[in-house]
Amino acid sequence: MKMKKLQIIKSISVVAIIMAFVACSKDDDSSNSTTDDGTSAQQTTQVAQEGKWRVTYFFDTDQDETNNFTGWEFQFNTNGTLVATNGSQTKNGTWSVVDDSSNSSSDDDGNSTDDDDFNIFFSVSQDDDFEDLNDDWDIISVSSSKIELIDISGGNGGTDYLTFEKV
């Protein structure tokens, strides 16, 4: 009987050690979903300038506000101007993608590695929906048809997400 208990204890110990080892795996990095995808500032700039874009997702701290931008098309021009149009309406702004690698402090996404910022600025009143887009967004991912951005507010700690997809 004593031998059986000893075998059970050994078996449980081995399983516990294996589980602890697997749980501590070095490549388990939950920050990967919000870190820079390796695309350079120059590559991101080129992608943004190629065609017109629409907002397919905008989450502002605690609610989905994508519908505020339904029907709007965004043009990221080579001269740094940003033009949003919706039929007869036009909103003018500026944009840039900046290599933030000289900044050694932690970025908004909690990643202290080199990061690029996708800056958007519309000169609008505070009650205008476009004011919510004004920020130095951190880049989650960039492809030829999608740009995903994130911002974690320093003030209230809320997280904003902005996704552009090519029209």
C-alpha positions in Angstrom: 0.0 0.0 0.0 2.8 2.4 0.9 4.5 1.6 -2.4 1.3 2.5 -4.4 1.0 5.9 -2.6 4.7 6.6 -3.4 4.1 5.9 -7.1 1.0 8.1 -7.2 2.9 10.9 -5.5 5.8 10.5 -8.0 3.4 10.5 -10.9 1.7 13.7 -9.7 5.0 15.4 -9.1 6.2 14.6 -12.6 3.0 15.9 -14.2 3.2 19.1 -12.0 6.9 19.7 -13.1 6.0 19.2 -16.8 3.0 21.6 -16.5 5.2 24.2 -14.8 7.9 23.8 -17.5 5.4 24.2 -20.3 3.7 27.2 -18.6 7.0 29.0 -18.4 7.9 28.6 -22.0 10.2 31.4 -23.2 8.2 32.2 -26.4 4.9 32.8 -24.5 4.6 36.5 -25.1 1.1 37.9 -24.8 2.3 41.3 -25.9 2.7 40.0 -29.5 -0.8 41.0 -30.5 -0.1 44.7 -30.0 3.6 45.1 -30.9 5.1 46.4 -34.0 4.9 43.9 -36.8 8.3 44.6 -38.2 7.2 46.9 -41.0 9.4 50.0 -41.3 8.1 53.5 -41.1 9.0 53.9 -44.8 7.0 50.8 -45.8 4.0 51.8 -43.8 4.1 55.3 -45.4 4.2 53.7 -48.9 1.3 51.4 -48.1 -0.9 54.2 -46.7 -0.3 56.4 -49.8 -1.4 53.7 -52.2 -5.1 54.3 -52.7 -8.1 55.3 -50.6 -9.0 53.8 -47.3 -12.1 53.5 -45.1 -12.4 52.9 -41.3 -13.7 49.4 -40.8 -13.2 49.4 -37.0 -12.9 52.2 -34.4 -13.2 51.3 -30.7 -13.0 54.4 -28.5 -12.1 53.4 -24.9 -15.4 51.7 -24.0 -17.5 51.5 -27.2 -17.5 50.7 -30.9 -17.8 54.0 -32.8 -17.1 52.6 -36.3 -20.5 53.9 -37.6 -19.3 57.5 -37.1 -17.1 57.0 -40.1 -19.5 55.1 -42.4 -19.2 56.4 -46.0 -16.0 58.3 -45.4 -12.9 57.7 -47.6 -9.4 58.6 -46.4 -6.6 59.7 -48.7 -3.1 59.7 -47.2 -1.2 62.1 -49.6 2.5 62.1 -50.2 2.8 65.7 -49.0 1.6 64.7 -45.5 -2.0 66.0 -46.0 -4.9 63.7 -45.1 -8.3 64.2 -46.8 -11.5 62.5 -45.7 -14.5 62.8 -48.0 -18.1 61.7 -47.7 -20.0 62.8 -50.8 -20.2 66.6 -50.4 -18.3 66.8 -47.1 -14.5 67.1 -46.8 -12.3 67.0 -43.7 -8.7 68.1 -44.0 -5.9 67.0 -41.8 -2.3 65.8 -41.7 -0.6 62.5 -41.2 2.9 61.0 -40.8 4.6 57.8 -39.8 7.6 58.3 -37.6 10.3 56.0 -36.6 10.2 56.1 -32.8 13.3 53.9 -32.3 15.2 56.8 -30.7 12.7 56.8 -27.9 13.9 54.2 -25.4 10.9 54.6 -23.1 7.9 52.2 -23.2 5.4 53.0 -25.9 1.6 53.1 -25.4 1.3 49.5 -26.2 3.5 48.4 -23.4 6.3 47.4 -25.7 9.7 48.9 -25.0 11.2 47.8 -28.3 11.6 50.1 -31.3 8.2 51.2 -32.6 6.7 53.4 -35.2 3.9 56.0 -34.6 1.2 56.6 -37.1 0.2 60.2 -36.4 -3.2 61.6 -37.4 -4.4 65.2 -36.9 -7.6 66.8 -38.0 -8.2 70.5 -37.1 -11.8 70.2 -35.9 -13.9 71.1 -32.9 -13.9 68.8 -29.9 -17.5 67.6 -30.6 -16.5 66.4 -34.1 -16.0 62.7 -34.4 -12.8 63.2 -36.3 -11.2 64.7 -33.2 -11.2 61.2 -31.8 -8.8 60.1 -34.5 -6.2 62.7 -33.5 -3.4 60.7 -31.9 0.0 59.2 -32.3 -1.2 55.6 -32.9 1.0 52.6 -32.4 1.0 50.2 -35.3 -0.3 46.7 -34.7 0.0 45.4 -38.3 0.2 46.7 -41.9 -0.6 44.8 -45.1 -1.3 46.1 -48.6 -5.0 46.2 -47.7 -5.2 46.8 -44.0 -3.6 49.0 -41.3 -4.4 48.2 -37.7 -3.6 50.8 -35.0 -3.8 51.0 -31.2 -3.6 53.7 -28.6 -3.6 53.4 -24.8 -4.5 56.7 -23.2 -2.2 58.0 -20.6 -5.0 60.0 -19.0 -7.8 57.5 -18.4 -6.0 54.3 -19.4 -8.6 53.4 -22.0 -7.6 51.5 -25.1 -8.6 52.7 -28.6 -8.4 50.6 -31.8 -8.5 52.0 -35.3 -8.5 49.9 -38.5 -8.3 51.2 -42.0 -9.0 48.9 -45.0 -8.3 49.7 -48.6 -11.4 50.8 -50.6 
